[in-house]
Amino acid sequence: MSKLELYRSIATDLSSGEIVFPTSVQVALKLRKALEDPECHVELAAKLIAAEPMLATRVVAVANSVAYNRSGREITDVRTAVSRVGFSTLRSLVMGLLTRQLAAGSSESTKKLANQLWEHTAHVASLARALAKHVTKVDPETAMFAGIVHEIGGFYLLSCAEHKPELLEGDFSEWIEAGEIEVGRAVLQKLSVPATVTEAIEGFWDGYLAMPSVSLSDTLLLADELAPVPSPLRQINQPEVSGGLAAQIDMLVGEELLSTILKESEEEISTLISALHF
């Protein structure tokens, strides 16, 4: 079976419901479902978050970041943190935990790739939030959520590689050409990612940056280009893609304005990236 056929087989299995996510991911899925319930109030959300120590730590960290705590008053408890960041950000953090845990059981041979992919994801999510506020004017929290899940198919690929090491043989050209779309789309559907975000990621895969950039997919493209850590699944195509987008970014934003935006957002981005490191 070729690598392309293997990708398609994985996507088919996902779509047919034959794939069962690891226990750690199932826990995160249940937590995400509970947070989406309109009847879920702050006290219940805090109780659910507190039951997951890693997530509770990250929620408090985000609540204390410059992005959410302009006053600088330190937050030390989960309930106050939940109130500060809001349910939209909570759902993004849960999805971040879920995304990272997809490849948590990977062998040593894939951990390096998974760690780099997460570094890239954290940068894109944080940059997407900043760019949404300053450039594209889409909802910043939705932009951060989209950044967190934009490479989720790649994490699933790495989780599969533990039992199918042939997935990591050679380069990832077929992943870029077909696997990313087929497997990525199947994972997004399996996890019931909102249509607005899924459509934005589809636009991100297309790689077309509109001028002026005003959409969620534009936000992802800009954040992906500006991220200092590249996706290990995209690196082989990085020079060609980067050149085109870099020129468009210069035309869209301008070097001086972009520098100002990144400088103003530097602390916000760095604290968010730190908080998103599961």
Summary of the structure (lengths in Angstrom):
residues: 278
radius of gyration: 18.3
end to end distance: 34.8
largest distance: 57.5
contacts: 933
relative contact order: 0.14
helix: 74%
strand: 0%
